[in-house]
């Protein structure tokens, strides 16, 4: 059984920063690929960033240079540091995990955390 517990969303002004966390609790199997997807109102869910067990990293073009994904293997936790936030980053952010998470999402999802960028 896999659970993904997210934290760190909230309201921030344009240009501000937030850090999302996702802790994976897994019984029986470790899922090495983790990532973040987001979904804005009226839009499809899209990949934001992903990291594999070998620390291969993918970013959406829209967040390159502003967002950084990282992981702490000892804590089975992945982080998303979001800097220079823009109003268009407003969305529900979902943690995702599986044997792969790109190009298609993995099997497991967190509950989602709201990120709102607004003045």
C-alpha positions as CSV (number, residue, x, y, z in Angstrom):
1,X,0.0,0.0,0.0
2,X,1.3,3.4,-1.0
3,X,0.5,6.7,0.6
4,X,1.8,10.1,-0.5
5,X,1.4,12.9,2.0
6,X,1.9,16.4,0.7
7,X,2.4,19.7,2.5
8,X,3.6,23.2,1.8
9,X,1.0,24.9,-0.4
10,X,-0.6,28.2,0.2
11,X,-1.0,31.8,-1.0
12,X,2.0,33.8,-2.1
13,X,2.5,37.1,-4.0
14,X,4.0,37.1,-7.5
15,X,7.8,36.8,-7.2
16,X,7.5,34.8,-4.0
17,X,8.6,31.3,-3.1
18,X,7.0,28.2,-1.7
19,X,8.4,24.7,-0.9
20,X,6.2,21.6,-1.4
21,X,7.0,18.3,0.3
22,X,5.8,14.8,-0.4
23,X,6.5,11.9,1.9
24,X,6.0,8.4,0.5
25,X,5.0,5.7,2.9
26,X,5.1,2.3,1.2
27,X,4.6,-1.2,2.4
28,X,6.4,-3.9,0.5
29,X,7.8,-1.9,-2.4
30,X,9.7,1.3,-2.9
31,X,8.7,3.5,-5.7
32,X,11.8,5.3,-7.0
33,X,10.2,7.6,-9.5
34,X,8.5,10.7,-8.0
35,X,7.3,13.9,-9.3
36,X,4.8,16.8,-9.3
37,X,1.9,17.4,-11.6
38,X,-0.4,20.4,-11.4
39,X,-3.9,21.2,-12.6
40,X,-5.3,24.7,-13.0
41,X,-9.1,25.3,-13.3
42,X,-10.3,24.3,-16.8
43,X,-7.0,22.9,-17.8
44,X,-5.5,19.4,-18.1
45,X,-3.2,18.0,-15.5
46,X,0.4,18.6,-16.6
47,X,3.9,17.5,-15.5
48,X,5.8,20.1,-13.5
49,X,8.9,18.2,-12.5
50,X,10.0,14.6,-12.0
51,X,13.0,12.7,-10.5
52,X,13.9,9.1,-10.9
53,X,15.8,6.8,-8.5
54,X,19.0,7.6,-10.3
55,X,18.2,11.4,-9.9
56,X,17.5,11.9,-13.6
57,X,15.4,15.1,-13.6
58,X,12.7,16.5,-15.9
59,X,11.1,19.9,-15.8
60,X,8.3,21.5,-17.7
61,X,9.6,24.3,-19.9
62,X,7.4,26.8,-18.1
63,X,9.2,26.2,-14.8
64,X,12.8,25.7,-15.8
65,X,15.1,28.0,-14.0
66,X,12.5,28.8,-11.3
67,X,11.6,25.4,-9.8
68,X,13.9,22.8,-8.3
69,X,13.0,19.2,-7.5
70,X,15.0,17.2,-5.0
71,X,14.7,14.2,-2.9
72,X,15.9,12.9,0.5
73,X,16.1,9.1,0.1
74,X,16.6,8.5,3.8
75,X,13.2,10.2,4.4
76,X,11.6,8.9,1.3
77,X,10.5,12.5,0.6
78,X,10.6,14.6,-2.6
79,X,10.6,18.4,-2.5
80,X,9.6,21.1,-5.0
81,X,11.2,24.5,-4.4
82,X,9.3,27.1,-6.3
83,X,10.9,30.5,-6.8
84,X,9.8,33.6,-8.8
85,X,6.3,32.4,-8.7
86,X,3.8,33.8,-11.3
87,X,0.0,34.0,-11.3
88,X,0.0,31.3,-14.0
89,X,1.6,28.9,-11.5
90,X,-1.7,28.9,-9.6
91,X,-3.0,25.3,-9.5
92,X,-3.5,22.3,-7.4
93,X,-0.2,20.5,-7.2
94,X,-0.2,16.7,-6.9
95,X,2.6,14.5,-5.9
96,X,2.9,11.4,-8.1
97,X,4.9,8.2,-7.7
98,X,5.4,5.0,-9.5
99,X,8.0,2.9,-11.3
100,X,8.0,5.7,-13.8
101,X,6.3,9.1,-13.7
102,X,7.2,10.4,-17.2
103,X,6.1,10.6,-19.9
104,X,2.9,9.3,-18.2
105,X,2.0,9.7,-14.6
106,X,2.8,6.9,-12.1
107,X,0.0,4.9,-10.5
108,X,-0.1,6.7,-7.1
109,X,-1.3,10.2,-6.3
110,X,-1.2,12.5,-3.3
111,X,-4.3,14.4,-2.2
112,X,-3.2,17.6,-3.8
113,X,-2.2,20.9,-2.3
114,X,-3.4,24.3,-3.5
115,X,-0.9,26.9,-4.7
116,X,-2.2,30.4,-5.3
117,X,-0.1,33.2,-6.7
118,X,-1.8,36.5,-6.4
119,X,-1.3,40.0,-5.2
